[in-house]
């Protein structure tokens, strides 16, 4: 998965939030949306928190968050 365009609903642009991944077409950070889903909010209910985020984009944000979490390697001291 290329991190510059990780999922169709997630965008990375250096001009938006310094390149931090956001929901495509919004300024909403992907991880904030993903954390809602992880906390039990349905993809359809996410619009109550982020009106511009579609259910599909919410699911794509969660998929990207899971990819990032699985990609991280422990840093040895």
C-alpha positions in Angstrom: 0.0 0.0 0.0 1.6 3.3 -1.0 1.5 5.7 1.9 1.1 8.8 -0.4 -2.3 7.4 -1.4 -3.0 4.7 1.2 -6.7 4.0 0.6 -9.2 5.7 -1.7 -10.9 7.6 1.2 -7.6 8.6 2.8 -5.3 11.4 1.4 -1.8 12.5 2.1 -0.9 16.0 0.9 2.0 18.1 2.2 -0.2 21.2 1.8 -2.9 19.7 4.1 -2.0 19.3 7.8 1.6 19.1 6.9 1.1 15.8 5.1 -0.7 14.0 7.9 -3.2 11.5 6.5 -6.7 12.9 6.4 -10.1 11.7 5.1 -10.0 12.6 1.3 -11.7 15.9 0.6 -11.7 17.0 4.3 -9.3 18.1 6.9 -10.4 15.3 9.3 -7.5 13.2 10.5 -7.9 9.5 9.5 -7.1 8.3 13.0 -9.8 10.3 14.7 -12.4 8.7 12.4 -10.8 5.2 12.9 -10.9 5.6 16.6 -14.6 6.2 16.5 -15.1 2.9 14.7 -12.8 1.1 17.1 -14.9 2.5 20.0 -18.1 1.0 18.5 -19.5 3.8 16.5 -20.8 2.5 13.1 -19.5 3.8 9.8 -23.0 5.3 9.2 -22.9 7.1 12.6 -19.6 8.7 11.9 -21.4 11.5 9.9 -22.8 12.7 13.2 -19.3 13.6 14.3 -17.8 14.4 10.8 -20.6 15.3 8.4 -18.3 15.3 5.4 -17.2 11.7 6.0 -19.0 8.9 4.1 -19.4 5.5 5.6 -17.1 4.1 3.0 -14.4 6.7 3.8 -14.8 5.8 7.5 -14.2 2.2 6.8 -11.2 3.0 4.6 -9.8 5.2 7.5 -10.1 2.2 9.8 -8.4 -0.1 7.3 -5.5 2.4 7.0 -5.3 2.7 10.8 -5.1 -1.1 11.1 -2.4 -1.2 8.4 -0.3 1.5 10.2 -0.7 -0.3 13.5 0.4 -3.5 12.0 3.3 -1.9 10.2 4.9 -0.3 13.3 7.9 -2.1 14.6 9.1 -1.9 18.2 11.9 0.5 18.7 14.7 -1.1 20.8 16.3 1.1 23.4 
